[in-house]
Amino acid sequence: MKPDPDRQALIDQMTQRFRKKLEEHYTDDNATLEQIEEAVEKIGQAILPELQQKLTNKRAKKPRDNQRACPCGGKARYRGQESKTLVTRHGLLRWKRPTYYCSQCRKGWAPLDATLALDGADTSMLVRQWMVLLAPQLGFVSAREVLYHLRGIDVCAATIERMAVSAGTSLRAAQHQEAHLHQRDRLPDQRTACPRRLYIAADGLMVPLREAWKQDGSLGDLHCRYGECKTGVVYETATDKQGKDGRVLTHSYTATLAGVEAFEKLLGTLAHRCGHHAAQQVIVLGDGAPWIWFMFGRLFPGALQILDFYHACDHLAKVAEAMYGKDTDLSRTWQKAGQAYLKANQVHRVVAAIKAWQPSNAADQEIQRIEAAYFADNAERMRYQTYLEQGYHIGSGVVEAACKHVVAQRLDQAGMHWRQATAEAIVALRAAQLSTLPTDLRPHLRIAA
């Protein structure tokens, strides 16, 4: 292989530049770590952007052809040198490269862009990774400030939002495609371990949404509404010496503002990825919402269903307050007795106590009817003595925490109202990033040219 004189000249030139900068910023023996760190950073800020620029220019100055084969199959003719600017981890990168025009597809084309694996974005892949990592966690404006403060990268909040929405939308599309394969039993198994006990829980949280609107008023008045973001978590726990399930070891999230049908497919696929089909035992947890139990019945017909104990206690409190008033001694006594019945596998006694009540008005009669049916219909999911003896979780605190952590902390803050498409993209990213094993988002960061 013949030596490249241009390559060697560039190496020699940059070596001399590095030596000069090192001599310029070299610290004495009394320097603190902070001073050493600052000196090294100054050297890097001076050398790295220059090296990146020279290496890119070297690629752009290679001999060109007057005609090139176009990706469409036609012939593209040389059109001239055009500038390209890219935001990279080392700052702005500007260079000129030859461009071609194809009369067959009527499109311009820069072969060097393809050689450098560039797409239609104005940022490098690493900068995009940083934007998509920060935006779902901090917000678009805060992400911009952090990038500028830590790396000196100056991109506007709108660019960060567009990138995050694009990545989240692409991720969601891939998840729906994966769910489609799962439904057709064509999703390959990627996990060999068989979980001892796998918990699956679901819940919903209302988040503020808005219809199409622009700040200039061109689309009319702002109309806000609330939509339910359904959230699911699949998790495994550590077991203590007494055989009781304790802290969560691994957790995987999914969340969507779409309907139950779409959420069901996403949750089913996530559970498959976590190995529910190979688990020794599957436990599903939820509150009393019928849609949750119908969904669990379809997805996991052999799973043990447990109704969250604390939701059951909320229903006891509602009856007790109707009977004896809020925060009265009689109300608290009745609730404690009901909780004791539940933990003794005696739901029938709770139902009997509710039916023995003789409400004096129509509103209380309706409470009696609804709550008696609630406990009777969910009796098989309320065998808390048995569950506790087996060491199971009886509370849905993990999924309630997921609703707050994955959804509320980003989507339900003061003054917020979201386009549903934007909220869907952001919640898809947050669910992926906050899971124990985060999803590789790089395939979703490319922008069409």
LUMMARRO-209877 format. One record per residue (C-alpha): residue number from 1; residue in one letter; x, y, z. Coordinates in steps of 0.2 Angstrom, whole numbers. Example, Ala and Ser with C-alpha at 12.3 -4.5 7.8 and 13.67 -1.06 7.14 Angstrom:
ATOM   seq   type       X       Y       Z
ATOM     1      A      62     -22      39
ATOM     2      S      68      -5      36
% end
This chain:
ATOM   seq   type       X       Y       Z
ATOM     1      M       0       0       0
ATOM     2      K       8      17      -6
ATOM     3      P       9      30       8
ATOM     4      D      -2      45       6
ATOM     5      P       8      61       6
ATOM     6      D      -7      71      10
ATOM     7      R     -12      60      24
ATOM     8      Q       5      61      32
ATOM     9      A       6      80      29
ATOM    10      L     -10      82      39
ATOM    11      I      -4      71      53
ATOM    12      D      12      81      54
ATOM    13      Q       2      98      53
ATOM    14      M     -10      93      67
ATOM    15      T       4      86      78
ATOM    16      Q      13     103      77
ATOM    17      R      -3     112      81
ATOM    18      F      -6     100      96
ATOM    19      R      12     103     102
ATOM    20      K      10     122     101
ATOM    21      K      -7     121     110
ATOM    22      L       0     110     123
ATOM    23      E      15     121     126
ATOM    24      E       3     136     127
ATOM    25      H      -8     128     140
ATOM    26      Y       4     117     149
ATOM    27      T       1     119     168
ATOM    28      D      14     120     181
ATOM    29      D      17     108     195
ATOM    30      N       6     118     207
ATOM    31      A     -10     117     196
ATOM    32      T     -26     111     204
ATOM    33      L     -36      97     196
ATOM    34      E     -48     110     191
ATOM    35      Q     -35     120     182
ATOM    36      I     -28     105     173
ATOM    37      E     -45     100     168
ATOM    38      E     -48     118     161
ATOM    39      A     -32     117     151
ATOM    40      V     -35     101     143
ATOM    41      E     -53     107     138
ATOM    42      K     -45     122     130
ATOM    43      I     -33     111     120
ATOM    44      G     -47     100     114
ATOM    45      Q     -58     115     110
ATOM    46      A     -44     122      99
ATOM    47      I     -38     106      91
ATOM    48      L     -53      94      88
ATOM    49      P     -65     106      78
ATOM    50      E     -50     110      67
ATOM    51      L     -45      92      65
ATOM    52      Q     -63      87      60
ATOM    53      Q     -64     101      48
ATOM    54      K     -48      96      39
ATOM    55      L     -52      78      38
ATOM    56      T     -69      82      30
ATOM    57      N     -62      95      18
ATOM    58      K     -49      81      13
ATOM    59      R     -64      70       8
ATOM    60      A     -73      84      -1
ATOM    61      K     -57      89     -12
ATOM    62      K     -55      72     -20
ATOM    63      P     -56      72     -39
ATOM    64      R     -74      73     -46
ATOM    65      D     -82      66     -61
ATOM    66      N     -92      76     -73
ATOM    67      Q    -106      62     -73
ATOM    68      R    -111      50     -60
ATOM    69      A    -123      35     -59
ATOM    70      C    -139      41     -50
ATOM    71      P    -147      30     -36
ATOM    72      C    -163      30     -47
ATOM    73      G    -153      22     -61
ATOM    74      G    -151      37     -72
ATOM    75      K    -136      48     -76
ATOM    76      A    -132      63     -65
ATOM    77      R    -122      78     -71
ATOM    78      Y    -110      89     -61
ATOM    79      R    -119     104     -56
ATOM    80      G    -106     113     -45
ATOM    81      Q     -99     115     -28
ATOM    82      E    -112     118     -14
ATOM    83      S    -110     121       4
ATOM    84      K    -115     110      18
ATOM    85      T    -117     115      37
ATOM    86      L    -119     102      51
ATOM    87      V    -120     104      69
ATOM    88      T    -108      91      77
ATOM    89      R    -101      87      95
ATOM    90      H     -86      99      90
ATOM    91      G     -97     113      84
ATOM    92      L    -102     119      67
ATOM    93      L     -94     110      53
ATOM    94      R     -94     118      36
ATOM    95      W     -88     112      19
ATOM    96      K     -91     112       0
ATOM    97      R     -93      96     -10
ATOM    98      P     -98      93     -28
ATOM    99      T    -116      90     -32
ATOM   100      Y    -125      82     -47
ATOM   101      Y    -142      84     -55
ATOM   102      C    -152      69     -62
ATOM   103      S    -164      74     -76
ATOM   104      Q    -173      57     -75
ATOM   105      C    -178      59     -56
ATOM   106      R    -176      78     -56
ATOM   107      K    -166      78     -40
ATOM   108      G    -150      85     -34
ATOM   109      W    -137      73     -27
ATOM   110      A    -121      75     -17
ATOM   111      P    -111      58     -17
ATOM   112      L    -100      63      -3
ATOM   113      D    -115      65       9
ATOM   114      A    -119      46       5
ATOM   115      T    -101      42       8
ATOM   116      L    -101      51      25
ATOM   117      A    -117      42      29
ATOM   118      L    -127      58      30
ATOM   119      D    -145      61      29
ATOM   120      G    -157      76      28
ATOM   121      A    -154      82      45
ATOM   122      D    -143      97      50
ATOM   123      T    -135      88      65
ATOM   124      S    -123      73      67
ATOM   125      M    -130      57      73
ATOM   126      L    -122      59      90
ATOM   127      V    -130      76      93
ATOM   128      R    -147      69      88
ATOM   129      Q    -144      55     101
ATOM   130      W    -141      69     114
ATOM   131      M    -156      78     109
ATOM   132      V    -168      63     110
ATOM   133      L    -160      58     126
ATOM   134      L    -163      75     134
ATOM   135      A    -179      81     127
ATOM   136      P    -191      68     134
ATOM   137      Q    -183      70     151
ATOM   138      L    -180      89     153
ATOM   139      G    -191      97     140
ATOM   140      F    -186     105     124
ATOM   141      V    -181     122     130
ATOM   142      S    -171     114     145
ATOM   143      A    -163     102     133
ATOM   144      R    -157     116     123
ATOM   145      E    -149     125     138
ATOM   146      V    -141     109     144
ATOM   147      L    -133     106     127
ATOM   148      Y    -126     123     126
ATOM   149      H    -120     124     143
ATOM   150      L    -111     107     143
ATOM   151      R    -105     106     125
ATOM   152      G    -107     123     118
ATOM   153      I    -119     116     105
ATOM   154      D    -132     129      99
ATOM   155      V    -148     121      92
ATOM   156      C    -165     129      94
ATOM   157      A    -179     121     105
ATOM   158      A    -190     119      89
ATOM   159      T    -176     108      81
ATOM   160      I    -175      97      97
ATOM   161      E    -194      95      97
ATOM   162      R    -194      90      79
ATOM   163      M    -180      77      81
ATOM   164      A    -188      70      97
ATOM   165      V    -205      69      89
ATOM   166      S    -198      61      73
ATOM   167      A    -188      48      84
ATOM   168      G    -203      44      95
ATOM   169      T    -215      42      80
ATOM   170      S    -203      31      72
ATOM   171      L    -200      20      88
ATOM   172      R    -219      19      90
ATOM   173      A    -221      13      72
ATOM   174      A    -208       0      75
ATOM   175      Q    -217      -6      90
ATOM   176      H    -233      -8      81
ATOM   177      Q    -225     -18      68
ATOM   178      E    -217     -29      81
ATOM   179      A    -234     -31      89
ATOM   180      H    -241     -36      72
ATOM   181      L    -228     -49      71
ATOM   182      H    -232     -55      88
ATOM   183      Q    -250     -57      85
ATOM   184      R    -246     -68      70
ATOM   185      D    -233     -78      80
ATOM   186      R    -219     -73      70
ATOM   187      L    -209     -63      83
ATOM   188      P    -193     -72      87
ATOM   189      D    -189     -76     105
ATOM   190      Q    -174     -65     110
ATOM   191      R    -173     -70     129
ATOM   192      T    -167     -87     135
ATOM   193      A    -170     -85     153
ATOM   194      C    -186     -91     161
ATOM   195      P    -193     -79     174
ATOM   196      R    -197     -87     191
ATOM   197      R    -212     -75     193
ATOM   198      L    -217     -61     182
ATOM   199      Y    -228     -47     187
ATOM   200      I    -239     -37     174
ATOM   201      A    -248     -22     179
ATOM   202      A    -258      -8     169
ATOM   203      D    -267       8     174
ATOM   204      G    -272      24     166
ATOM   205      L    -268      43     169
ATOM   206      M    -277      58     161
ATOM   207      V    -266      71     153
ATOM   208      P    -269      88     145
ATOM   209      L    -271      88     126
ATOM   210      R    -277     101     113
ATOM   211      E    -284     101      96
ATOM   212      A    -274     109      81
ATOM   213      W    -269     126      86
ATOM   214      K    -257     140      82
ATOM   215      Q    -251     154      93
ATOM   216      D    -255     167      80
ATOM   217      G    -273     162      81
ATOM   218      S    -274     157      62
ATOM   219      L    -282     140      67
ATOM   220      G    -295     148      79
ATOM   221      D    -296     147      98
ATOM   222      L    -286     135     109
ATOM   223      H    -297     120     114
ATOM   224      C    -290     109     127
ATOM   225      R    -296      92     133
ATOM   226      Y    -290      77     143
ATOM   227      G    -285      60     136
ATOM   228      E    -281      44     145
ATOM   229      C    -263      38     144
ATOM   230      K    -263      20     147
ATOM   231      T    -247      13     155
ATOM   232      G    -241      -4     157
ATOM   233      V    -226     -12     167
ATOM   234      V    -219     -29     166
ATOM   235      Y    -207     -32     181
ATOM   236      E    -198     -45     191
ATOM   237      T    -194     -44     210
ATOM   238      A    -181     -50     222
ATOM   239      T    -187     -63     235
ATOM   240      D    -182     -61     254
ATOM   241      K    -178     -76     266
ATOM   242      Q    -196     -78     270
ATOM   243      G    -200     -80     252
ATOM   244      K    -209     -63     250
ATOM   245      D    -207     -53     234
ATOM   246      G    -198     -37     238
ATOM   247      R    -190     -23     228
ATOM   248      V    -191     -23     209
ATOM   249      L    -176     -30     200
ATOM   250      T    -181     -26     182
ATOM   251      H    -195     -16     174
ATOM   252      S    -200     -13     157
ATOM   253      Y    -213       0     152
ATOM   254      T    -225       4     138
ATOM   255      A    -238      19     137
ATOM   256      T    -249      26     124
ATOM   257      L    -263      38     122
ATOM   258      A    -271      27     109
ATOM   259      G    -286      15     113
ATOM   260      V    -287      -1     123
ATOM   261      E    -284     -11     107
ATOM   262      A    -268      -3     103
ATOM   263      F    -262      -3     121
ATOM   264      E    -266     -22     122
ATOM   265      K    -255     -26     108
ATOM   266      L    -241     -16     114
ATOM   267      L    -242     -23     132
ATOM   268      G    -244     -41     125
ATOM   269      T    -228     -39     115
ATOM   270      L    -218     -31     129
ATOM   271      A    -223     -46     140
ATOM   272      H    -217     -58     127
ATOM   273      R    -201     -49     126
ATOM   274      C    -199     -50     145
ATOM   275      G    -202     -69     144
ATOM   276      H    -220     -71     150
ATOM   277      H    -222     -86     139
ATOM   278      A    -208     -95     148
ATOM   279      A    -211     -89     165
ATOM   280      Q    -215    -101     179
ATOM   281      Q    -229     -90     186
ATOM   282      V    -237     -74     179
ATOM   283      I    -247     -62     190
ATOM   284      V    -257     -48     184
ATOM   285      L    -261     -33     195
ATOM   286      G    -274     -19     192
ATOM   287      D    -288      -9     200
ATOM   288      G    -306     -12     197
ATOM   289      A    -308      -5     179
ATOM   290      P    -317     -18     169
ATOM   291      W    -306     -14     153
ATOM   292      I    -290     -20     162
ATOM   293      W    -297     -36     167
ATOM   294      F    -305     -40     150
ATOM   295      M    -288     -36     142
ATOM   296      F    -278     -47     155
ATOM   297      G    -290     -61     152
ATOM   298      R    -287     -60     133
ATOM   299      L    -268     -58     134
ATOM   300      F    -264     -69     149
ATOM   301      P    -278     -82     152
ATOM   302      G    -268     -92     164
ATOM   303      A    -262     -78     175
ATOM   304      L    -266     -75     193
ATOM   305      Q    -277     -60     194
ATOM   306      I    -275     -48     209
ATOM   307      L    -285     -33     212
ATOM   308      D    -274     -19     221
ATOM   309      F    -278     -20     239
ATOM   310      Y    -277      -1     241
ATOM   311      H    -290       2     228
ATOM   312      A    -301     -10     237
ATOM   313      C    -298       0     253
ATOM   314      D    -303      16     244
ATOM   315      H    -320       8     240
ATOM   316      L    -322       3     258
ATOM   317      A    -319      21     263
ATOM   318      K    -332      27     251
ATOM   319      V    -345      15     259
ATOM   320      A    -340      20     277
ATOM   321      E    -341      38     273
ATOM   322      A    -358      36     266
ATOM   323      M    -363      26     281
ATOM   324      Y    -356      36     295
ATOM   325      G    -348      52     288
ATOM   326      K    -330      57     284
ATOM   327      D    -317      55     297
ATOM   328      T    -328      49     310
ATOM   329      D    -323      35     323
ATOM   330      L    -337      24     317
ATOM   331      S    -331      26     299
ATOM   332      R    -313      22     303
ATOM   333      T    -319       7     314
ATOM   334      W    -330       0     299
ATOM   335      Q    -315       2     287
ATOM   336      K    -303      -7     298
ATOM   337      A    -315     -21     300
ATOM   338      G    -318     -22     281
ATOM   339      Q    -299     -22     278
ATOM   340      A    -297     -36     291
ATOM   341      Y    -310     -46     282
ATOM   342      L    -301     -44     265
ATOM   343      K    -285     -50     273
ATOM   344      A    -294     -65     280
ATOM   345      N    -301     -71     263
ATOM   346      Q    -318     -66     269
ATOM   347      V    -324     -54     255
ATOM   348      H    -342     -62     257
ATOM   349      R    -343     -53     274
ATOM   350      V    -339     -36     266
ATOM   351      V    -353     -39     254
ATOM   352      A    -365     -44     267
ATOM   353      A    -360     -29     278
ATOM   354      I    -364     -17     263
ATOM   355      K    -380     -26     259
ATOM   356      A    -386     -25     277
ATOM   357      W    -384      -6     277
ATOM   358      Q    -401       3     275
ATOM   359      P    -397      19     266
ATOM   360      S    -410      33     268
ATOM   361      N    -408      42     251
ATOM   362      A    -406      38     232
ATOM   363      A    -388      43     231
ATOM   364      D    -383      31     245
ATOM   365      Q    -393      17     238
ATOM   366      E    -383      19     222
ATOM   367      I    -367      18     232
ATOM   368      Q    -373       3     240
ATOM   369      R    -378      -6     224
ATOM   370      I    -361      -1     215
ATOM   371      E    -350      -6     229
ATOM   372      A    -358     -22     234
ATOM   373      A    -357     -27     215
ATOM   374      Y    -338     -21     215
ATOM   375      F    -333     -33     229
ATOM   376      A    -344     -47     224
ATOM   377      D    -338     -47     206
ATOM   378      N    -320     -46     211
ATOM   379      A    -320     -58     225
ATOM   380      E    -308     -70     217
ATOM   381      R    -296     -56     214
ATOM   382      M    -296     -52     233
ATOM   383      R    -290     -67     241
ATOM   384      Y    -277     -57     250
ATOM   385      Q    -273     -69     264
ATOM   386      T    -268     -82     251
ATOM   387      Y    -258     -70     241
ATOM   388      L    -248     -64     256
ATOM   389      E    -245     -81     262
ATOM   390      Q    -237     -85     245
ATOM   391      G    -227     -69     246
ATOM   392      Y    -235     -60     232
ATOM   393      H    -237     -41     229
ATOM   394      I    -255     -36     233
ATOM   395      G    -253     -18     228
ATOM   396      S    -251      -9     211
ATOM   397      G    -239       3     217
ATOM   398      V    -227      -1     204
ATOM   399      V    -238       4     189
ATOM   400      E    -245      19     199
ATOM   401      A    -227      25     201
ATOM   402      A    -224      21     182
ATOM   403      C    -239      32     178
ATOM   404      K    -231      46     187
ATOM   405      H    -213      43     182
ATOM   406      V    -216      39     164
ATOM   407      V    -231      50     160
ATOM   408      A    -235      63     173
ATOM   409      Q    -218      70     176
ATOM   410      R    -216      75     158
ATOM   411      L    -234      77     151
ATOM   412      D    -244      84     165
ATOM   413      Q    -235      99     172
ATOM   414      A    -242     116     175
ATOM   415      G    -248     125     160
ATOM   416      M    -245     111     148
ATOM   417      H    -257     105     134
ATOM   418      W    -250      94     120
ATOM   419      R    -254      89     103
ATOM   420      Q    -258      71     104
ATOM   421      A    -245      66      91
ATOM   422      T    -232      75     100
ATOM   423      A    -237      68     117
ATOM   424      E    -237      50     109
ATOM   425      A    -220      52     103
ATOM   426      I    -213      58     119
ATOM   427      V    -221      45     130
ATOM   428      A    -215      32     118
ATOM   429      L    -197      38     121
ATOM   430      R    -199      40     140
ATOM   431      A    -206      22     142
ATOM   432      A    -191      15     131
ATOM   433      Q    -178      26     140
ATOM   434      L    -184      23     158
ATOM   435      S    -185       4     156
ATOM   436      T    -171      -6     164
ATOM   437      L    -164     -11     147
ATOM   438      P    -166       5     137
ATOM   439      T    -170       3     118
ATOM   440      D    -157       7     105
ATOM   441      L    -164      23      97
ATOM   442      R    -151      25      84
ATOM   443      P    -161      16      70
ATOM   444      H    -175      30      73
ATOM   445      L    -164      45      72
ATOM   446      R    -161      45      53
ATOM   447      I    -170      59      43
ATOM   448      A    -175      57      25
ATOM   449      A    -165      67      13
% end
